[in-house]
Amino acid sequence: MELQWVLANYGRRFPLMEAGAASRLVYGVYLIYPDRDLQRPLLIDCGHVGEHLRMASCDPDLMICSVLGVLLATWATVPEQYVQGVRNFLVDALDPIIRPSGGSAFWSIEVNLPPLSRSCA
């Protein structure tokens, strides 16, 4: 499946605080990155993207990870019936620092990975 990854201006990932507002009505998968390591996500998950990203921006446990920099995000719209399989593929392919709970790791849908991007600094 070919996903359209959302990036901010100049091919950069969105700062987490802005990402929640920008993805307000999206259902799909999202990735949160520490800006010092744009190749390995901090977290990969799925659902109502804007809602999840807004909650993540207020999560004290995640904010600890931003002590040395900004948390960044990208996301893609995925039909609800495929979102779990896409998330499983991304978790296996990108090995996030925080592994999501739930879901069957046996069902996976191969997708294109988010493009590498520059930090927002």
N, C-alpha and C positions, 0 to 999 in steps of 0.2 A: 504494500500500500504506500502511495506517495503522499507525504504530509507537507503542508505549507507551514513552515515554522515562522512564527511572528518575531520580528526583530525591530528594534527602535532605529532611529536615524543612523545612517552610516554603518549599518550591519552590526550594531551593538545590541547586546541583550538589555532588557529593561531593568532599571533599578527596581528592587522588590516593591518599594512603596508605591511606585507609579504603575507597576504591572497589574495590581489588583483592580485599579480603575480602568485600565486599558483593555482588560479581558473580561469585563463585567458580565457579558451575556454569553460567554463561551463555555461549551461543554467539551472536554477532551482531556489531553495529557499536558502536564507542565513539568518543567525542570527548574530547580533553583540551584544556582552556582555561587560559590565564594569567588569574588573577583580576582583573587590571587591564583585560582586554578580553574580556568575556563574549559578544561578538557574532562574533568571528573566532577559530575554534579554532586551537590550536597544531598539532594532529595529529588526523587521522581515519583509522581503520583498522578491521579486522575480524578475526574469529577467536574463539578462546577468550578471552573478555573478561577474566575474572579473572586468568588467567595473563599476558596482555599488559599489563594495568594494574599488576600486581605487578612485572613486569620494567621497565616504564616508570618506576616510582617509585624504582628503583635505577640508572637510566641516567644517568651523569654528564652526558652531552650535553643531556638534557632538563632535568636539575636546574639547569643554568646558566640556563635560562629562568625559573626560579622565584626568582632572586636578589631580585627586587623584590616578590615575593608568593608565594602558594600556587598550586600547580597543581590544577585542579578537573577532574572528569570526569562525564560522563553516558553512558548506553548504552541499547541496545534489543535485545531478542531478535529474531533474524531467522533463518528457516530457511536451512540451509546452501546450498541450491540458489539462493537469491536474494541472499545476503550480498554477493557481489562487485558485482552491479548496484546494490544499495542504497549501498554504499560509493562507487561511481563517481558516483552522483547527488549524494551529500552533498559529495564533494570538489569537484565542479563548482559546486554551489550556494553553498558556504560558503568556498571558497578558503582552505584551511588554510595556515598559515605554513610547515609542513613537509609537502611532498607525499609521499604513500606511493608506494612502488615496486611494480611488477608489476601484473598485471591488465589487462584490456582496457577502455580508456576509452570504447569504442564501445558497450558494453552498459550500460544505465543503467535503474534502476527508480525512478520518482518516489515519494517518501515525504514525509510531514509532517516539518518541521524541529523540532529540539528547542525547547521554549519558552524565551524569555528568562528568566533567573533572576538573583537577587541573589548577590553574593559571600558568602562564609561569614564575613566580618568583621562 
